[in-house]
Amino acid sequence: QVQLIESGGGLVEPGGSLRLSCAASGRSFSSNAMGWFRQAPGKEREFVAAISWSGSTYYADSVKGRFTVDRDNAKNSVTLQMNSLKPEDTAVYYCAADPNYYDYRRGPAYIAYWGKGTLVTVSS
């Protein structure tokens, strides 16, 4: 069992930055690939970024070059550094954990564990 709690969301102007964190508890944190999804109002949940136990990363095209995902297995945490934010980045961001790194390419229905989300609003 893995429990995930996100933090760091808030209001930021276009072009600004935010750093989201996800604290994990439970067994086998380092055995799970970690990632982030987001869900904008009225839209389906979509993939943002993922990182394997060994540090391999994968990003959605919409955030590539702007967002960076990282993990610290010793602290049982994963982060999402978001730079050059755009209004279309506005969404609830969800931390995710899954034993299979490749499940992040398949879609949110395949993810084993979810946080409750943190709201990011990009607006002037």
C-alpha positions, 0 to 999 in steps of 0.5 A: 500500500502506498499513500501519496500527498501533494503540496505546492500548488497555488496561483502564479502568473504566466511565465512564472514557476512552481514546484510541486512535491509529493510525499509518499508513505507505505511500502516499496516507494523505490519499487514504484515508478512515480509520475504526475497527471493533471486534470483541467476543468471539464476535461479528462485526466492527462499524463504529464511526467513520469520517472522510473526507479532508476531515474529514467524520465518521460514527458508529455509533449505539452510540457517537455522542456518546461517541466522537470520530474525528479525523485528522492528515494531516501526521502520518499518524495517526488517533485515536479518543477514547472517553469514558463507556466502557461494559462493552459497549464491550469489544472489539478495536479495528481501525484501517481505511483505504479509498479510498471513504468510503462503504465504511464504511457497507457493512461490513467486507468492503469495507475495503481495509486493516486494522491488527492491533488493540488490545484495550480492556477496560471492567470494574470 
